[in-house]
Amino acid sequence: MEPKTLDQLAQHVGGKVIGDGSITIKSASTLERAGSEDITFLTNRKYTNQLKTTKAGAVVVGSQIESNSALLIADDPYYAFRQIVVLLHGHRQHKKTGISKNAFVADSAEIGKDTDIHNFVTIEENVTIGSGCVLYPGVFIGKDTTIGDGCIIYPNVVVYDKCTIGSRVILQANATIGEDGFGFATHNGCHHKIPHIGSVIIEDDVEIGSNAAIERGTIDDTIIGQGCKIGDQVVIGHGTQLGPHCLLVAQVGIAGSAKLGHHCVAGGQAGIVGHINIGDLVTIAAQGAVINDIPNGSTLMGSPAIDANKAKRAYALIEYLPEMRKSIRKLEKKLAAKEKS
């Protein structure tokens, strides 16, 4: 990690310095914890007061604001801060191991140049893995699976047979790709398993979190679009299709054959029923339950999920419902007494 001056960081992100650009920045931190050689950022207005107390050497902001620290003004301050963190700290470095003698690699498998396969990895027949990949200990890759270039597959990931994974995909520890979906035909009180003959297609630049499960399609393939980011413990049902650049936060559940457009966002523990169409640029708040088709650009919250503005007004009344109930009962008694008289 090589320290940089604030002027150098501003040049790197295309920003402008207000204050002393010659100060040395060694690391990145939060507004609360930053020291004089740290840089931090402000994007949420509710933390503005912390600018008066932060000991940070510099703060990345979107516009000039009163602060005791030097400012680095950028058009997109959070992205600029990300660029600075990468410059100062870089991404995780992966140990070069080649192909471990303790790994099992089938004779028919094809392994690309500079791909590292750690201890106790299992690669089955007719698997193709591109160049520059890293497979950590305990990974299992099922037969007839294809993996692109530059992928990172962390410990104990399981990829079932006949899956297709693009380039620069990251699979975090214990993720499962291509398992059978939750598909059963109930007959005479018994649940009979339906064979899942579809597959899973994961496009380029996708990241899938720890303990996430991506089910293979019953008939149609499950598709995770380019650039999607999927959090920990997310379950995506059989035959679901995600458009490009969706964000699914931890513990989201999507039932089978749902279709999401591009740049959709689902907050933690949101649930989406199967066989519905969700448009582009849709945002679903945490714990939202989506049960119907949703048009482009909608923002939803609640269970069942409705327009966020309507939901906020409805939830604002909840704390007053007991008092309203009492008032209604009093009115009912008065009306009943008046009718008797």
C-alpha positions as CSV (number, residue, x, y, z in Angstrom):
1,M,0.0,0.0,0.0
2,E,1.6,3.2,-1.2
3,P,0.4,6.5,0.4
4,K,-1.0,9.2,-1.9
5,T,-1.4,12.9,-1.6
6,L,-5.0,14.2,-1.8
7,D,-4.1,15.9,-5.1
8,Q,-3.1,12.6,-6.5
9,L,-6.3,11.0,-5.4
10,A,-8.4,13.8,-6.9
11,Q,-6.6,13.4,-10.2
12,H,-7.2,9.6,-10.0
13,V,-11.0,10.1,-9.7
14,G,-11.4,13.3,-11.7
15,G,-12.3,15.4,-8.7
16,K,-11.5,18.8,-7.2
17,V,-9.7,19.5,-3.9
18,I,-10.9,22.2,-1.5
19,G,-8.2,22.7,1.1
20,D,-4.7,21.3,1.4
21,G,-4.1,19.0,-1.5
22,S,-0.6,18.1,-0.3
23,I,-1.7,16.1,2.7
24,T,-0.8,12.4,2.7
25,I,-3.5,9.8,2.7
26,K,-2.6,6.3,3.8
27,S,-5.9,4.6,4.2
28,A,-9.7,4.9,4.1
29,S,-12.2,4.8,7.0
30,T,-15.5,6.0,8.3
31,L,-16.4,9.5,9.4
32,E,-16.4,8.4,13.0
33,R,-13.2,6.4,13.0
34,A,-11.0,8.2,10.5
35,G,-7.7,9.8,11.5
36,S,-5.6,12.6,10.1
37,E,-4.1,10.3,7.4
38,D,-7.4,8.7,6.4
39,I,-9.9,9.6,3.8
40,T,-13.7,9.1,4.2
41,F,-16.9,10.0,2.4
42,L,-20.3,11.6,2.9
43,T,-23.3,10.7,0.8
44,N,-26.1,10.5,3.3
45,R,-27.3,13.9,4.7
46,K,-28.1,12.4,8.1
47,Y,-24.4,12.1,8.8
48,T,-23.6,15.8,7.9
49,N,-23.1,16.8,11.5
50,Q,-20.2,14.3,11.8
51,L,-18.2,16.6,9.4
52,K,-17.8,18.9,12.5
53,T,-16.3,16.2,14.6
54,T,-14.5,13.9,12.2
55,K,-10.7,13.8,12.5
56,A,-10.3,12.6,8.8
57,G,-7.7,14.2,6.7
58,A,-10.1,14.5,3.8
59,V,-13.7,13.8,3.0
60,V,-15.1,12.8,-0.5
61,V,-18.3,14.8,-1.1
62,G,-20.6,15.7,-3.9
63,S,-20.5,19.5,-3.4
64,Q,-18.7,22.0,-1.3
65,I,-19.9,21.9,2.3
66,E,-18.6,23.3,5.7
67,S,-16.0,21.0,7.1
68,N,-12.9,21.0,9.3
69,S,-11.3,18.5,6.9
70,A,-10.1,19.0,3.3
71,L,-12.7,18.1,0.7
72,L,-12.5,16.1,-2.5
73,I,-15.5,17.0,-4.6
74,A,-16.6,14.3,-7.1
75,D,-19.6,13.9,-9.3
76,D,-20.3,10.5,-7.7
77,P,-18.7,10.6,-4.3
78,Y,-19.4,7.0,-3.3
79,Y,-18.0,5.6,-6.5
80,A,-15.0,7.9,-6.2
81,F,-14.4,6.6,-2.7
82,R,-14.5,3.1,-4.1
83,Q,-11.9,4.0,-6.6
84,I,-9.7,5.4,-3.9
85,V,-10.0,2.3,-1.7
86,V,-9.0,0.1,-4.7
87,L,-6.0,2.4,-5.4
88,L,-4.8,2.4,-1.8
89,H,-5.6,-1.2,-0.8
90,G,-6.3,-3.2,-4.0
91,H,-8.5,-6.3,-4.1
92,R,-7.8,-9.6,-2.3
93,Q,-4.7,-11.3,-3.6
94,H,-5.0,-15.1,-4.3
95,K,-2.1,-17.5,-3.7
96,K,-0.6,-19.0,-6.8
97,T,-0.8,-22.8,-6.4
98,G,-1.1,-24.2,-9.9
99,I,-3.1,-27.5,-9.8
100,S,-2.7,-29.2,-6.4
101,K,-1.7,-32.8,-6.3
102,N,-4.5,-33.2,-3.7
103,A,-7.2,-32.1,-6.2
104,F,-9.1,-34.5,-8.5
105,V,-9.3,-33.3,-12.1
106,A,-10.9,-35.7,-14.6
107,D,-8.8,-36.5,-17.6
108,S,-11.4,-35.1,-20.0
109,A,-11.5,-31.7,-18.2
110,E,-9.9,-28.7,-19.8
111,I,-8.1,-26.2,-17.5
112,G,-7.0,-22.8,-18.8
113,K,-3.7,-21.1,-18.4
114,D,-2.8,-19.6,-15.0
115,T,-5.8,-21.2,-13.2
116,D,-5.1,-22.2,-9.6
117,I,-6.8,-25.3,-8.2
118,H,-6.4,-25.8,-4.5
119,N,-6.4,-28.9,-2.3
120,F,-9.4,-31.2,-2.4
121,V,-11.1,-29.6,-5.4
122,T,-13.1,-32.1,-7.5
123,I,-13.6,-31.4,-11.2
124,E,-15.7,-33.9,-13.0
125,E,-15.7,-35.1,-16.7
126,N,-15.9,-32.7,-19.6
127,V,-15.6,-29.6,-17.5
128,T,-14.1,-26.6,-19.2
129,I,-12.5,-23.9,-17.0
130,G,-11.0,-20.7,-18.5
131,S,-7.8,-18.9,-17.8
132,G,-6.9,-17.0,-14.6
133,C,-9.4,-18.7,-12.4
134,V,-9.0,-19.6,-8.7
135,L,-10.8,-22.6,-7.1
136,Y,-10.4,-22.8,-3.4
137,P,-10.4,-26.0,-1.3
138,G,-13.4,-28.2,-1.3
139,V,-15.0,-26.8,-4.5
140,F,-17.0,-29.3,-6.6
141,I,-17.6,-28.8,-10.3
142,G,-20.1,-31.2,-11.9
143,K,-19.6,-32.8,-15.3
144,D,-20.3,-30.9,-18.6
145,T,-20.0,-27.5,-16.8
146,T,-18.3,-24.5,-18.5
147,I,-16.6,-21.7,-16.5
148,G,-15.2,-18.6,-18.2
149,D,-12.0,-16.6,-17.5
150,G,-11.0,-14.8,-14.3
151,C,-13.6,-16.5,-12.0
152,I,-13.0,-16.8,-8.2
153,I,-14.8,-19.7,-6.5
154,Y,-14.4,-19.8,-2.8
155,P,-14.3,-22.8,-0.5
156,N,-17.0,-25.5,-0.6
157,V,-18.9,-24.1,-3.5
158,V,-20.9,-26.7,-5.3
159,V,-21.7,-26.3,-9.0
160,Y,-23.9,-29.1,-10.3
161,D,-23.6,-30.7,-13.8
162,K,-24.3,-28.9,-17.1
163,C,-24.1,-25.3,-15.7
164,T,-22.7,-22.4,-17.7
165,I,-20.8,-19.7,-15.8
166,G,-19.4,-16.6,-17.5
167,S,-16.2,-14.7,-17.0
168,R,-15.2,-12.7,-13.9
169,V,-17.8,-14.4,-11.8
170,I,-17.3,-14.6,-8.0
171,L,-19.0,-17.4,-6.1
172,Q,-18.6,-16.9,-2.3
173,A,-18.1,-19.8,0.1
174,N,-20.8,-22.5,0.3
175,A,-22.9,-21.2,-2.6
176,T,-24.7,-23.9,-4.6
177,I,-25.4,-23.5,-8.3
178,G,-27.7,-25.8,-10.3
179,E,-29.4,-27.8,-7.5
180,D,-32.8,-29.3,-8.3
181,G,-35.6,-26.9,-7.7
182,F,-38.4,-27.3,-5.2
183,G,-40.7,-29.1,-7.7
184,F,-43.1,-31.8,-6.8
185,A,-46.4,-33.2,-8.2
186,T,-48.8,-34.0,-5.4
187,H,-50.9,-37.2,-6.2
188,N,-53.1,-39.0,-3.8
189,G,-51.5,-37.2,-0.8
190,C,-47.9,-38.0,-1.8
191,H,-45.3,-35.5,-3.2
192,H,-43.6,-36.9,-6.3
193,K,-40.3,-35.3,-7.4
194,I,-40.2,-33.7,-10.8
195,P,-36.9,-34.2,-12.8
196,H,-35.2,-30.9,-13.5
197,I,-33.9,-31.0,-17.0
198,G,-33.0,-27.3,-17.3
199,S,-29.8,-25.8,-16.3
200,V,-28.3,-22.6,-14.8
201,I,-26.7,-19.9,-16.9
202,I,-24.7,-17.2,-15.0
203,E,-23.6,-14.4,-17.2
204,D,-20.4,-12.3,-16.9
205,D,-19.4,-10.2,-13.9
206,V,-22.0,-11.8,-11.5
207,E,-21.2,-12.2,-7.8
208,I,-23.2,-14.7,-5.7
209,G,-23.0,-14.6,-1.9
210,S,-22.3,-17.2,0.7
211,N,-24.9,-20.0,1.2
212,A,-26.9,-18.7,-1.7
213,A,-28.8,-21.3,-3.8
214,I,-29.5,-21.0,-7.5
215,E,-31.9,-23.7,-8.6
216,R,-31.7,-25.3,-12.1
217,G,-34.7,-25.0,-14.3
218,T,-37.4,-27.6,-14.4
219,I,-37.6,-27.2,-18.2
220,D,-36.4,-23.7,-19.0
221,D,-33.0,-22.6,-17.8
222,T,-32.5,-20.3,-14.8
223,I,-30.7,-17.2,-16.0
224,I,-28.7,-14.7,-13.9
225,G,-28.1,-11.7,-16.1
226,Q,-24.8,-9.9,-16.6
227,G,-23.5,-7.9,-13.6
228,C,-26.1,-9.1,-11.1
229,K,-25.0,-9.0,-7.4
230,I,-26.7,-11.6,-5.2
231,G,-26.3,-11.5,-1.4
232,D,-25.9,-14.2,1.2
233,Q,-28.6,-16.8,1.7
234,V,-30.6,-15.8,-1.3
235,V,-32.7,-18.5,-3.0
236,I,-33.5,-18.2,-6.6
237,G,-36.1,-20.7,-7.8
238,H,-36.1,-22.9,-10.9
239,G,-36.5,-21.2,-14.2
240,T,-36.2,-17.7,-12.8
241,Q,-34.7,-15.0,-15.1
242,L,-32.9,-12.0,-13.8
243,G,-32.1,-9.1,-16.2
244,P,-28.7,-7.4,-16.1
245,H,-27.4,-5.6,-13.1
246,C,-30.0,-6.6,-10.5
247,L,-29.2,-6.3,-6.8
248,L,-30.6,-8.9,-4.4
249,V,-29.8,-8.2,-0.7
250,A,-29.4,-11.1,1.8
251,Q,-32.2,-13.6,2.3
252,V,-34.2,-12.6,-0.7
253,G,-36.4,-15.5,-2.0
254,I,-37.7,-15.7,-5.5
255,A,-40.1,-18.5,-6.5
256,G,-39.8,-20.4,-9.8
257,S,-40.3,-18.9,-13.2
258,A,-40.4,-15.3,-12.1
259,K,-38.9,-12.7,-14.5
260,L,-37.1,-9.6,-13.4
261,G,-36.0,-6.8,-15.7
262,H,-32.8,-4.9,-15.6
263,H,-31.4,-2.9,-12.6
264,C,-34.0,-4.2,-10.2
265,V,-33.3,-4.0,-6.4
266,A,-34.8,-6.2,-3.7
267,G,-34.1,-5.4,-0.1
268,G,-33.3,-8.0,2.6
269,Q,-35.8,-10.8,3.1
270,A,-38.0,-9.6,0.2
271,G,-40.1,-12.4,-1.3
272,I,-41.3,-12.7,-4.9
273,V,-43.9,-15.3,-5.9
274,G,-43.4,-17.4,-9.0
275,H,-44.7,-16.9,-12.6
276,I,-44.9,-13.1,-12.4
277,N,-43.2,-10.4,-14.5
278,I,-41.4,-7.6,-12.7
279,G,-40.4,-4.7,-15.0
280,D,-37.1,-2.7,-15.3
281,L,-35.7,-0.4,-12.5
282,V,-38.1,-1.8,-9.9
283,T,-37.2,-1.4,-6.2
284,I,-38.6,-3.6,-3.5
285,A,-38.1,-2.6,0.1
286,A,-36.9,-5.0,2.7
287,Q,-39.4,-7.8,3.6
288,G,-41.6,-6.7,0.8
289,A,-43.9,-9.5,-0.6
290,V,-44.5,-9.2,-4.3
291,I,-47.5,-11.2,-5.5
292,N,-48.5,-9.6,-8.8
293,D,-46.9,-8.3,-12.0
294,I,-45.1,-5.0,-11.5
295,P,-44.6,-2.2,-14.1
296,N,-41.3,-0.5,-14.9
297,G,-39.9,2.0,-12.4
298,S,-42.1,1.0,-9.5
299,T,-41.0,1.3,-5.8
300,L,-42.8,-1.0,-3.5
301,M,-42.9,-1.9,0.2
302,G,-45.0,-3.9,2.6
303,S,-46.6,-7.3,2.7
304,P,-48.3,-7.6,0.3
305,A,-46.1,-5.0,-1.5
306,I,-47.8,-1.9,-2.7
307,D,-46.7,1.5,-4.0
308,A,-44.2,2.8,-1.4
309,N,-45.9,6.2,-0.9
310,K,-49.2,4.5,-0.2
311,A,-47.5,2.0,2.1
312,K,-45.8,4.7,4.1
313,R,-49.1,6.5,4.7
314,A,-50.8,3.2,5.7
315,Y,-48.0,2.2,8.1
316,A,-48.0,5.6,9.7
317,L,-51.5,4.9,10.9
318,I,-50.7,1.6,12.6
319,E,-49.7,3.0,16.0
320,Y,-53.0,4.9,16.1
321,L,-55.2,2.0,15.3
322,P,-56.0,1.0,19.0
323,E,-57.2,4.6,19.7
324,M,-59.2,4.7,16.5
325,R,-60.8,1.4,17.4
326,K,-61.9,2.8,20.8
327,S,-63.2,5.9,19.2
328,I,-65.2,3.9,16.6
329,R,-66.7,1.7,19.4
330,K,-67.8,4.8,21.3
331,L,-69.5,6.2,18.2
332,E,-71.2,2.9,17.6
333,K,-72.5,2.9,21.2
334,K,-73.8,6.5,20.8
335,L,-75.5,5.6,17.5
336,A,-77.1,2.5,19.0
337,A,-78.3,4.5,22.0
338,K,-79.8,7.2,19.7
339,E,-81.6,4.6,17.6
340,K,-83.2,3.2,20.7
341,S,-84.3,6.6,21.9
